Amino acid sequence: MVKKKRTARSALDPRDLFDHQARNLSAIKMGNVQELHIHEVEWARNEQGAFIPKRVPNSDRVLQAELVLLAMGFWDRKIRR
């Protein structure tokens, strides 16, 4: 299979949404997603030195959506090594 070289990025390229957080979901009726509201974040250190996301002012965007998948990770303190 021959891969085509990508010459131009589309308007909804996922690489443009790397440092964004979902803020809100809009629905026409219960169970049907219509829009995903997101905003850009910057990573900055807090007083303890940990990285935390800080919202970038005026970076709100609305994406049309039919399906939103949530990928969430959980950490169990008992398994700590």
N, C-alpha and C positions, 0 to 999 in steps of 0.2 A: 504494500500500500504506500502510495506517495503522499506525503503531507505537503499541503500548500503553505507557502510562506505567508504569514499574516502581514498585510501591508497597512491596513487602517483599522483602528479600534472602533467598535460600534458604540453607540450612545449609551448602552447599558452593559458595558464591559465589567465583569465582576471584579477585576483588578482595581477599578476605581472606587470600590466600596470596602476596601480592606480595613481602614481605620474608621468605621462607622458603627454606631449602635442603633438598634431598633428602639423606638420611643413609643410607638402606638400602632395599633391595627384598626382599620376602619372596615365596616361590614355593611352590606346592603340590608341583610337580615341575619338573624342568628345563625352562625355556622358558615356563612359565605364571606370570605375575605375579599375585599375590593382594593384596599390600599395599605401600604406599609410606610409609616412615617419614620424617617431616620435622621440622624445628625452625625456630623464628623466629630471625632475625639482626638486629642493629643495625649500622649503618655508623659506624665511628669512625676517627679519624686515628691513624696510627702515628707513630713518632719522626721519620720522614722527611716526614711530611705527607700520605702517600698514604692513601686510604680503604681500610679492610679490614673484612670482615664479622666480627662478634663474636657468638657464640652466646648467646641469651637463656636463662638458667637456667629450668628447669621449663616449657619451651614445646614439648615434644615432642608430636607428634600422629601418628596413624596413619590413612591414607586407604585405603579399599578401591579397588582398581584392577584393570583387566583389560588395559590397554595403557598403556605409558609411553613417550613420545617424548622423545628427548634432543636439545636444540638447543644445539650447541656452536660457538663461534666460534674461529677460529685466526688468529693474526697473524704474518705473515712479516716478520722484521726487515729483509730485503733490500728490501722495498717501502717502507720508512720514508721519509717526506717531510719 
